[in-house]
Each structure stands twice: as C-alpha cells, then as structure tokens.
C-alpha cells in the first residue's frame, strides 16, 4: 500500500473514531458501541516469546489479529488487511519460508488474523524483535536464536593414534564427543565415521565389523558417539579415519596403523650415547639393526634416521647436528644382515645434548641415540662483575673475582683450569684459601664455564693494579683493582 493510501485510511479511521465517540456520548446511560466500528490496533496472538536452535524453524508461527481498542465488536470486513512481518536485516535473525528473506507480506483472514509463514533462525545466536505492522499499528515478537544443542565442534575421546596387527581388530572403537557452541555435549547428533585407505591398489586400511568403511552413530546423553569395532586389513601401513557431524567446521581425525603380523624390532648398534666437538664430525654414523619377531635380520627395510631439532624438548636449546649435505633426516635401507647406516653427521656450533631416532614403518618403538656436542678448546676468558672494584688497604674486596671461559663459538668450557695472579710487588693483595694467603691460585670452571676465585684481600700498599686470569690456549682477562688509603 502506498503512503498516500495509508494516510487516507488512517484519516477515515480517525473520523470513524470521532463518530463513535459522538454516538457514545449521546446516549444517556448504559454501555453502548458505535454502529461503525473499524479495527484500530494489532494484537499479538501467538509466537512470542520463543526460541529455536540455529538453522531450525521456530515451533509456533507468528500470528497477529486486528482488534478495536474500545473493546466493541468490529463492524467492518476483516479480511485482506495487509500485515508486514519484518525481522532484522543483520545479526541474529531469520527468514520466512514464503519469501526466502527477513520480511514477508501477509493478508488477514475473515477473522482478522494474519499468520506468518514458517520462520527459520539464521546461524547467529542471540535475541531480537520481529515487527508486525499494518495501517492500524504495529506489535513486536520477542525471539531468540540459541546455539544450545546445535553441534558446533567434534573432539576426540579415544586416542588420536591407534595400532593393530594386520588382519586383527583394533583395541577400541573410534570415540568422539560432539559439543555445541557453549561447549556443552550434544545428545542425538548423527556422527559419520569414515575409514580411509583401501582402494584399487593394495594399501593399508580397515573396515567396520558391520561391513564397509563407513558407519553412522548417534551421540548419547554425554555427547559421545561410538563407532562399530574396526578391523585392520592385511596390508601393513598407516591411514586415517574421520568423524564428522553437520555444523562442525572440521572433522575429528584419527591416525591408524596396521602393523605387520610379526612386528620387527629396531635396535641401536654400538654406543647409544655419542659425543663430538662442536663444529666437527661425529666419529661414526648412526647404525641400527632390524630384526623380525623370530630374531632374524630383516633385509630391504627402509629406516628413517632423524636428528633432534635444536631447542626441541629433551635437548639443550640450539644444540643439534646435520647429515652430510645439511639435512636433518635421512633414509637408509637394511642390508642382508638387517643393518642400516646413516650418512656421516656433524655437530653444529652450539654445545649441548639432543636425541636422534631411527624408525622403521613396522616397528613399534624407535631406536634412540643420545648425542652431545661438547665445547671446543678454550678461546677466551672474560672477567665478571668484579672487573673493576676497590677497597681500603688491608680489607677484603666486596665482590669475588670470577671469569667465564668460552670456546671460539661462545660455548661455555667446563673443567678449564684458570690461574688468577696478583702483582708480586707494590699495591696488590692475596687470595685467602683456608689459612693460606696466596698471590696466585688455580680454579676450575664449573658446568657453566665460570671460575670463581677465593676471597681477595688488599695489602697495605695504596694504589691501582691488575690481577690477571689465564687459561691454556685462550686470551687472558684482567681485573682493574684499587687499594684505597
């Protein structure tokens, strides 16, 4: 209806209302109603307040009715009055089935009732108002889109990785939990489990005991869905399985491995703990032997040697190594004796300990090596906090003399012998070690490369002087000390 038509109808309604008042006032006594009494307002019939899950229809249709504010019967026809139902255009809202949008135009029936078509919540949670408007006024419905009970995510309950001997059943079914947007378990959600692998070419895979590689299960009151038991096929190797539910952006993913019927063992050959000087090659490559369950060597098995990354858990930050060519991983094939050897490996320039592993696809446990990069020969001696200090003659210096010994790469050198020496004449002092007063003392560095001299006491001569700290093959450090009068 055009704006002009609305104004004309409103004017007629106003005149009708005035006439009704005049007739009513003319009566001497008793209640009375006008003979011409058109509708003057909209009233809510049903559909408010209510809520619906995201993406689902509201249970009750939105419904309004034409009515007269004076309480008297309406004397004009009620059918065909246009009512517009309008929901928000953004944010939490919904769509009407008849229009496919957030608004719809509906005509009243003979009883003056306008019923909106089915209204479906959109994908945004929250409360909002839907307005019903006509020439006689407007009313609002209070609606809420709720994510409660709507699947939003799916998480693993059973382990992410499982193994089974080829041809045998896995230890447990696939278990997942479905949660809504508030993290609350969702009951009754249909979860689709899918096993990967198989295909035209022989490859590792599995089937459910119910048959096939796909199964559907509903979640229980705890939100958990359980697949049928899973049976590995006869091919050794790894593959994935997924669990998906409508509403969750990502599926839950399982990593499954079919083990050889007689899984082999992989064992380190020679010392499992090895040491090399930083920047230099380890004396021997990594070496392992692969044996079957019967103890016999397994030939032509691919073994993957991997060097722990610098700073990885269980290793010193920065310590590491690389195979020839700079790679951190290498693959070698076992010979007739079941032995695989890695390429040569070299320590990097950071001292510390890290691990290396050797794995074989069918073996359940890797072979592990503990590698240590040892600091090189001492190259520098650096004075600590007491590099420059003073005290009165005959008294102890407040900070003990200490140095740090490092190699050419800046690594702390442990066990280096540092010689602290004071001047033989003039201003100077002595180191106090027990009851002995010494002009020179030797101290070994600790694990951090630090050597701390005994307490140093100024002699009776005032003046400045230097105490030196030296170790073999390295530059020396000097402490600038002053004996105050």
C-alpha positions in Angstrom: 0.0 0.0 0.0 1.3 3.5 -0.9 2.0 6.2 1.7 -0.9 8.2 0.3 -3.3 5.2 0.8 -2.1 4.7 4.3 -2.7 8.3 5.2 -6.2 8.2 3.6 -7.1 5.0 5.6 -5.8 6.5 8.8 -7.9 9.6 8.3 -11.0 7.5 7.7 -10.3 5.6 10.9 -9.9 8.8 12.8 -13.2 10.1 11.5 -14.8 6.8 12.4 -13.4 7.0 15.9 -14.8 10.5 16.4 -18.2 9.4 15.2 -18.1 6.5 17.6 -17.3 8.9 20.4 -20.2 11.2 19.5 -22.7 8.4 19.3 -21.5 7.1 22.7 -21.7 10.5 24.3 -25.2 11.0 23.0 -26.5 8.0 25.0 -27.9 8.8 28.3 -26.9 5.7 30.2 -25.5 2.2 30.0 -22.7 0.8 27.8 -23.1 1.2 24.1 -20.9 0.6 21.0 -20.9 2.6 17.7 -22.6 1.2 14.7 -19.5 1.9 12.6 -16.5 0.4 14.4 -13.5 -0.5 12.2 -10.3 -2.1 13.7 -7.9 0.3 15.4 -5.0 -1.8 16.6 -3.0 -5.0 16.1 -2.7 -7.5 19.0 -0.4 -10.5 19.4 -2.0 -13.9 19.0 0.9 -16.4 19.3 4.6 -16.9 18.6 6.2 -14.7 21.3 8.3 -15.2 23.3 10.0 -18.3 21.9 13.4 -19.7 20.9 14.8 -22.0 18.2 18.1 -23.6 17.6 20.4 -22.1 15.0 19.2 -23.0 11.5 15.9 -24.6 12.6 12.3 -23.4 12.3 10.5 -21.8 15.2 7.9 -24.1 16.6 5.0 -21.6 16.6 4.1 -19.4 13.7 4.0 -15.6 14.3 0.4 -14.5 14.4 -1.5 -11.2 15.0 -5.1 -10.2 15.0 -7.0 -6.9 14.1 -8.8 -5.5 17.1 -10.7 -2.5 18.3 -9.2 -0.5 21.2 -12.6 0.4 22.5 -13.5 -3.2 23.2 -16.5 -3.1 20.9 -17.2 -5.6 18.1 -15.6 -4.6 14.7 -18.3 -3.8 12.2 -16.2 -3.6 9.1 -14.8 -6.6 7.0 -11.6 -8.0 8.4 -10.2 -10.0 5.5 -7.5 -8.7 3.2 -5.8 -6.2 5.5 -2.1 -6.2 4.7 0.3 -7.1 7.5 4.1 -7.0 7.1 6.3 -9.2 9.3 9.8 -7.9 9.4 12.9 -9.4 11.1 16.3 -7.6 11.5 18.4 -7.4 8.3 21.7 -8.2 10.1 22.8 -10.0 13.2 20.7 -12.7 14.9 17.5 -13.0 12.7 15.9 -15.5 10.4 14.0 -16.0 7.1 10.3 -16.6 6.2 9.7 -19.7 4.1 7.4 -17.9 1.7 9.7 -15.1 0.8 13.1 -16.6 1.5 14.0 -13.3 3.2 13.7 -11.5 6.5 10.3 -9.9 5.6 7.0 -11.1 4.2 3.6 -9.5 3.5 0.5 -11.4 4.7 -3.2 -10.6 4.4 -5.6 -11.1 7.3 -8.3 -13.8 7.0 -12.0 -13.3 7.6 -11.4 -13.3 11.4 -8.8 -10.6 11.1 -6.0 -12.9 11.8 -2.6 -12.7 9.9 -0.3 -15.7 10.2 3.3 -15.5 9.0 4.7 -18.5 7.2 7.3 -20.7 8.9 10.2 -18.6 10.3 13.6 -20.2 10.5 16.5 -19.0 12.7 19.7 -18.0 10.9 23.2 -19.1 12.0 23.8 -16.2 14.6 22.9 -16.7 18.2 21.1 -14.0 20.2 17.8 -12.3 20.9 15.9 -9.9 18.6 12.5 -8.5 17.7 10.3 -9.2 14.7 7.8 -6.5 13.9 4.3 -7.0 12.5 2.9 -3.7 11.1 -0.2 -2.6 9.3 -2.3 0.6 8.8 -3.7 0.2 12.3 -0.4 -0.1 14.1 2.4 -2.5 14.9 3.5 -5.1 17.5 6.7 -7.0 18.1 7.6 -10.6 18.7 10.5 -11.5 21.0 12.6 -14.3 19.6 15.9 -15.9 20.5 18.2 -17.9 18.3 20.0 -20.4 20.5 23.1 -22.4 19.8 22.3 -24.7 22.8 22.1 -28.3 21.5 23.4 -27.3 18.0 26.6 -29.2 17.0 29.5 -26.8 16.7 32.6 -28.9 17.1 33.7 -32.5 17.4 36.6 -33.8 19.5 38.5 -37.0 20.0 37.7 -39.1 23.0 39.6 -42.3 22.1 43.4 -41.9 21.4 44.3 -40.0 18.2 46.7 -42.8 17.2 46.0 -46.5 17.4 47.7 -49.6 16.1 46.6 -53.1 15.3 48.3 -56.1 13.8 47.3 -56.5 10.2 44.1 -58.6 10.0 43.2 -58.1 13.6 40.7 -55.9 15.4 41.8 -52.5 16.8 41.8 -52.3 20.6 38.9 -49.8 20.8 36.3 -48.3 18.6 36.5 -44.7 17.4 35.1 -42.4 20.1 34.2 -38.7 19.6 32.3 -36.1 21.5 30.0 -33.5 19.9 29.8 -30.1 21.6 27.6 -27.1 21.0 28.8 -23.5 20.8 28.8 -23.3 24.6 31.0 -26.4 24.9 28.0 -28.5 26.2 27.7 -32.1 25.0 25.0 -32.6 22.3 22.8 -35.6 22.5 21.3 -37.3 19.5 23.7 -35.8 16.9 24.4 -38.1 13.9 28.1 -38.7 13.5 29.5 -40.2 10.3 32.7 -42.3 10.7 34.8 -42.9 7.6 37.8 -45.2 7.3 40.5 -44.2 4.8 42.9 -46.5 2.9 42.0 -49.4 0.8 41.2 -48.6 -2.8 42.1 -50.4 -6.1 45.8 -50.9 -5.3 46.6 -52.9 -2.1 47.1 -50.4 0.7 46.7 -50.2 4.4 43.1 -49.8 5.5 40.3 -51.2 7.6 36.6 -52.0 7.8 33.9 -51.8 10.4 32.6 -55.1 11.7 29.2 -54.1 10.4 30.7 -54.1 6.9 32.1 -51.3 4.8 34.3 -48.3 5.6 31.5 -46.0 6.7 29.2 -46.1 9.7 26.8 -43.7 11.4 26.3 -43.4 15.1 24.2 -41.1 17.3 25.6 -39.3 20.3 24.4 -40.3 23.8 23.5 -38.0 26.7 27.2 -37.4 27.3 27.6 -36.2 23.7 29.8 -39.3 22.8 29.3 -41.3 19.6 30.9 -44.7 19.3 31.8 -46.4 16.0 31.4 -50.1 15.5 34.6 -52.1 16.1 37.4 -51.6 13.5 39.2 -54.4 11.8 42.6 -53.9 10.1 43.1 -55.3 6.6 46.1 -57.5 5.7 48.3 -54.7 4.5 50.8 -53.0 6.8 50.9 -49.2 6.9 49.2 -46.1 8.1 46.0 -44.4 7.1 43.4 -42.0 8.6 39.9 -42.2 9.8 37.5 -39.3 10.3 34.4 -38.5 12.3 32.2 -35.7 11.0 28.9 -34.1 12.1 26.8 -31.4 10.4 27.5 -28.0 12.0 31.2 -28.7 12.9 33.7 -26.9 10.6 36.3 -29.6 10.9 36.1 -33.4 11.4 37.9 -35.3 14.1 40.8 -37.2 12.6 42.4 -40.5 13.8 45.7 -41.9 12.7 45.5 -45.7 12.4 48.4 -48.1 11.7 48.3 -51.7 10.6 51.4 -53.5 11.9 53.0 -56.5 10.4 51.7 -59.7 11.8 55.1 -60.1 13.4 56.3 -56.5 14.0 60.1 -56.1 13.7 62.3 -54.6 16.3 64.9 -51.9 15.6 67.9 -51.6 17.9 70.9 -49.3 18.0 74.3 -50.9 17.1 77.2 -49.7 19.2 77.1 -46.9 21.8 73.8 -45.2 22.1 75.5 -42.2 23.7 78.0 -40.3 21.5 80.0 -37.1 21.7 81.6 -34.8 19.2 83.3 -31.4 19.5 81.1 -28.5 18.2 81.6 -27.8 14.5 83.2 -31.3 13.9 82.1 -34.6 12.6 80.9 -37.4 14.9 83.3 -40.4 14.8 80.8 -42.9 13.5 77.5 -42.7 11.7 74.3 -43.9 13.4 73.8 -47.6 12.9 70.8 -49.9 13.7 69.8 -53.5 13.1 66.2 -54.5 12.2 65.1 -58.0 13.3 61.8 -59.8 12.9 59.8 -61.3 15.8 61.7 -64.5 15.1 65.0 -62.7 15.8 66.2 -63.0 12.2 67.6 -59.9 10.3 65.1 -58.1 8.1 66.6 -57.1 4.8 65.5 -54.3 2.5 63.6 -52.4 5.2 63.6 -48.6 5.0 65.0 -47.0 8.1 64.5 -43.2 8.7 67.2 -41.5 10.8 66.1 -38.2 12.3 68.2 -35.7 14.2 66.5 -33.9 17.0 65.8 -30.3 16.1 67.8 -27.6 18.0 65.8 -26.5 21.1 63.4 -29.5 20.9 62.0 -30.9 24.1 64.6 -33.1 25.9 67.6 -31.2 24.3 69.7 -28.2 25.0 68.5 -25.1 23.3 70.3 -24.7 20.0 72.4 -28.0 20.2 72.0 -30.1 17.1 73.6 -31.8 14.1 73.1 -32.4 10.4 73.8 -35.2 8.0 76.1 -34.7 5.1 74.5 -32.1 2.8 72.9 -30.3 5.8 69.7 -32.4 6.1 68.2 -33.3 9.5 66.7 -36.6 8.2 68.0 -39.5 6.0 66.7 -42.8 4.9 68.8 -46.0 4.6 67.9 -49.5 3.6 68.9 -52.5 5.6 71.4 -54.9 4.1 71.3 -58.7 4.2 72.4 -58.6 7.9 69.5 -56.3 8.7 71.8 -53.3 9.3 71.2 -49.8 8.2 73.8 -47.0 8.5 73.1 -43.3 8.4 75.2 -40.8 6.4 78.0 -39.1 8.4 76.8 -36.4 10.7 78.4 -33.2 12.1 77.7 -31.3 15.2 76.6 -27.7 14.9 78.4 -24.9 16.8 76.2 -25.0 19.9 77.2 -27.2 22.9 74.5 -29.3 24.5 72.7 -32.6 24.3 69.9 -33.8 22.0 68.5 -37.0 20.6 68.4 -38.8 17.3 66.0 -41.6 16.4 65.8 -44.4 13.9 62.4 -45.7 12.9 61.0 -48.4 10.6 57.4 -48.5 9.5 56.5 -51.8 11.1 58.5 -51.3 14.4 56.5 -50.2 17.4 59.4 -48.4 19.1 62.3 -46.4 17.6 65.9 -46.8 18.3 67.2 -43.7 20.2 70.6 -42.2 20.4 71.7 -39.5 22.8 74.1 -37.1 21.2 76.2 -34.5 22.9 78.0 -31.5 21.3 81.0 -30.8 23.5 82.5 -27.3 23.7 85.8 -26.8 21.8 89.1 -25.8 23.3 89.0 -22.6 25.5 89.5 -19.5 23.4 88.5 -16.6 25.6 88.5 -15.6 29.2 86.0 -12.8 30.2 86.1 -11.0 33.6 82.8 -10.9 35.5 81.2 -8.2 37.7 84.4 -7.6 39.7 86.3 -6.5 36.7 86.8 -3.1 38.3 86.4 -2.5 42.1 88.1 -1.0 45.1 88.5 -1.4 48.8 90.6 0.0 51.7 94.0 -1.3 52.3 94.0 -4.4 54.4 90.4 -5.2 53.7 88.6 -7.8 51.6 87.2 -6.8 48.2 83.4 -6.9 48.3 82.9 -9.0 45.1 84.9 -12.1 44.4 86.9 -12.3 41.2 85.2 -14.5 38.6 85.7 -15.2 34.9 83.8 -17.1 32.2 85.7 -19.3 29.8 84.3 -19.9 26.3 85.4 -21.5 23.1 85.6 -19.9 19.7 81.8 -20.2 19.2 80.9 -18.7 22.6 80.1 -22.0 24.3 81.0 -22.3 28.0 84.0 -24.5 28.6 83.7 -26.7 31.7 86.7 -28.0 33.6 89.2 -25.4 32.3 91.9 -24.5 34.8 92.1 -20.7 35.3 95.1 -19.1 37.0 94.4 -15.9 39.0 97.6 -13.9 39.7 98.1 -10.8 41.7 101.2 -8.5 41.4 104.4 -9.6 43.2 105.3 -6.1 44.4 103.7 -2.8 45.1 99.9 -2.4 45.5 98.3 -5.8 45.4 96.7 -8.4 47.6 96.4 -12.1 48.4 93.8 -14.8 47.9 92.5 -16.4 51.1 92.2 -20.1 50.8 91.6 -21.6 54.3 94.5 -20.4 56.4 96.7 -19.8 53.4 97.3 -16.4 51.8 98.3 -16.8 48.2 99.3 -14.4 45.5 98.2 -16.8 42.8 95.5 -19.6 42.8 94.2 -22.0 40.2 90.4 -22.7 39.9 88.5 -25.0 37.6 85.4 -23.7 35.7 82.1 -25.2 36.5 79.5 -26.6 34.1 78.6 -23.0 33.1 82.2 -22.2 32.3 82.6 -20.0 35.3 85.6 -20.0 37.6 85.3 -18.0 40.9 88.5 -17.2 42.8 88.7 -17.3 46.6 88.2 -14.0 48.5 90.8 -11.4 47.7 92.3 -9.1 50.4 94.1 -5.9 49.6 97.7 -5.5 51.0 98.8 -2.4 52.9 100.0 -0.5 49.8 97.6 2.0 48.3 97.2 2.3 44.6 95.8 0.7 41.5 96.9 -2.6 39.9 95.8 -5.5 37.8 95.0 -9.1 38.7 95.2 -11.4 35.7 93.2 -14.6 34.9 94.6 -17.0 32.3 93.9 -20.5 30.9 95.7 -22.5 28.3 95.1 -21.7 24.6 92.9 -18.7 25.4 93.1 -14.9 25.7 93.5 -13.6 29.3 91.3 -11.3 31.4 92.4 -8.6 33.8 90.7 -7.1 36.9 91.4 -3.4 37.5 91.6 -3.1 41.3 92.4 -0.2 43.6 93.6 -0.3 47.2 92.3 2.9 48.9 94.3 4.6 51.6 
